[in-house]
Amino acid sequence: MTTRLPRSTPSATGLDPAAIERLLAGLDRLSHPHAVMVLHRGSVVAEAAWAPYELESPHLTFSVSKSFTATAIGFAIDEGLLALDDRVVDLLPDAAPEQPSANLSAMRLRHLLTMTTGHAADSMPAVDDDGSWAGALLAVPVEHEPGSRFVYDTGATYLLSAILRRVTGTGLLEFLGPRLFEPLGIDGARWERDPEGIEVGGFGLSVSIEAMAKLGELYRLRGRWGDRRLLSEAWVDAATAAQVPNGPTDGGDWAEGYGFQFWRCRYGAYRADGAFGQFIVVWPERELVVAITAGIADMREELEVVWDAFGATARERSAVDDRDGGDGGDGGDGDGSGSGDGGAADATRLGPGRVLPWDDGLAESPLEAEVLGVEYAVDAAGAADAADPADLADPAFGLECVAIRRDDDGRLVLRLDRAGTSTEVVAGNREWVTGALRMGPFPEPEPIAASAAWVGDHVLLVRIHSLETPFAWSIEVSFAADASSVRLVVDQNVSFDDPRRFRGTLRAVPARTR
């Protein structure tokens, strides 16, 4: 059963309300903030979602998943089911090579937790959709002595999940249920799985922002929750300490050391960290937990918003700058504690009225009389004017045809035919209209929101946000003056590779062939 954390105001807990205003204003300046929750001394003192996103919705956390996976390992160690010095080949005997190398034989559970497996690079690309992921990962050569170097390795976290399944007979979600989710009142967690049904561990977990904040608070309290001890202090202290060095001295918050699937930060803080702006920041000295979901490429800038809001003091910044030789930024005003002036800032606890901007433009265009209902198709070559060097067609995008129409309520509907499947997106003008699309690893359609505007007589701009992931798409449809073709540009806000999804000119399909 879901239970909510206690709610309060900044002033009531002794936090300067201006810190919350600084945080919200800083996040407003970023490109795609989704939600934020701030705990001070155990109470939620600020929470906000940027519409069309909602606080209660689950959100894909990417590598924040790693910290949940490590927490499961912590429970198993506390219960005597595992030990840090257990050999990986002994824990996964069916997946290990018959004659493991000396380095693989020396790999221990602690090396998986600290990303010091001895691999030269992330081992995760070795897996595929067939066969045993654990077997594929344990077949990757271990070039270096385990423990000798840090290499960020999502494959190591998967192996933690596979080990837990083999040792306990249950997967991460089932194992964490009575130990973490039920005591903390977390419902609705879901996790991407491998072909054998094992949770992938290092990514793929979707939970609400309050669930993220609760995990941070459990660690801030060193494993206690109410009057119960859930995790041992020994585990929490070890997991959040700098177990290994992880980068150059000028690497900022990515070079403060790495624990058991937690990153150390500057200013005495630590964090769970997921791609494209998913964070759980725990700042023990400030008695703060800050959870954020987003779709942001520059995660360093996002963390600076937190430090500036809650006042990494001039002394703290100077100490870090002297050590790193960098510029710590402007900082905030003081340490974020104290009652401040209360009033208006306290009223921002719920962050009302925050909306991601839509595009300024017209709801209709005179051109609609000629283009509504017309199908524009990719040619047989796969995308358009091959002579145009700007053309790009991502095969995974699989675009075949595009068309627009109006529904019975007069709203614009964009149709995209991709890989043999036709999808329609209803878009509002100067508003977000919600719907659902099948797009991710889970079987059910995922919620989206869309808006559209004519930014010129011949140019339609549609924006689509996936409401439970960091991803969003902009689709620019530029019609030829005679409506015989469209130039289509599809971009994704964040991506591990090229965010450009499609560039090409599509031709109108003659009416007799439609």
Secondary structure as GFF3:
##gff-version 3
##sequence-region A 1 514
A	DSSP	alpha_helix	10	13	.	.	.	ID=ss1
A	DSSP	alpha_helix	17	28	.	.	.	ID=ss2
A	DSSP	beta_strand	33	40	.	.	.	ID=ss3
A	DSSP	beta_strand	43	49	.	.	.	ID=ss4
A	DSSP	beta_strand	59	60	.	.	.	ID=ss5
A	DSSP	alpha_helix	64	78	.	.	.	ID=ss6
A	DSSP	alpha_helix	88	91	.	.	.	ID=ss7
A	DSSP	alpha_helix	102	106	.	.	.	ID=ss8
A	DSSP	alpha_helix	109	113	.	.	.	ID=ss9
A	DSSP	three_ten_helix	124	126	.	.	.	ID=ss10
A	DSSP	alpha_helix	133	138	.	.	.	ID=ss11
A	DSSP	alpha_helix	154	168	.	.	.	ID=ss12
A	DSSP	alpha_helix	172	176	.	.	.	ID=ss13
A	DSSP	pi_helix	177	181	.	.	.	ID=ss14
A	DSSP	alpha_helix	182	184	.	.	.	ID=ss15
A	DSSP	beta_strand	190	191	.	.	.	ID=ss16
A	DSSP	beta_strand	205	207	.	.	.	ID=ss17
A	DSSP	alpha_helix	209	220	.	.	.	ID=ss18
A	DSSP	beta_strand	224	225	.	.	.	ID=ss19
A	DSSP	beta_strand	228	229	.	.	.	ID=ss20
A	DSSP	alpha_helix	233	239	.	.	.	ID=ss21
A	DSSP	three_ten_helix	252	254	.	.	.	ID=ss22
A	DSSP	beta_strand	263	264	.	.	.	ID=ss23
A	DSSP	three_ten_helix	266	268	.	.	.	ID=ss24
A	DSSP	beta_strand	270	274	.	.	.	ID=ss25
A	DSSP	beta_strand	278	283	.	.	.	ID=ss26
A	DSSP	three_ten_helix	284	286	.	.	.	ID=ss27
A	DSSP	beta_strand	288	294	.	.	.	ID=ss28
A	DSSP	alpha_helix	299	309	.	.	.	ID=ss29
A	DSSP	alpha_helix	314	324	.	.	.	ID=ss30
A	DSSP	alpha_helix	343	346	.	.	.	ID=ss31
A	DSSP	alpha_helix	368	371	.	.	.	ID=ss32
A	DSSP	beta_strand	376	377	.	.	.	ID=ss33
A	DSSP	beta_strand	392	393	.	.	.	ID=ss34
A	DSSP	beta_strand	399	406	.	.	.	ID=ss35
A	DSSP	beta_strand	412	418	.	.	.	ID=ss36
A	DSSP	beta_strand	421	427	.	.	.	ID=ss37
A	DSSP	beta_strand	433	437	.	.	.	ID=ss38
A	DSSP	beta_strand	446	456	.	.	.	ID=ss39
A	DSSP	beta_strand	459	466	.	.	.	ID=ss40
A	DSSP	beta_strand	472	479	.	.	.	ID=ss41
A	DSSP	beta_strand	485	492	.	.	.	ID=ss42
A	DSSP	beta_strand	500	508	.	.	.	ID=ss43
A	DSSP	three_ten_helix	511	513	.	.	.	ID=ss44
###
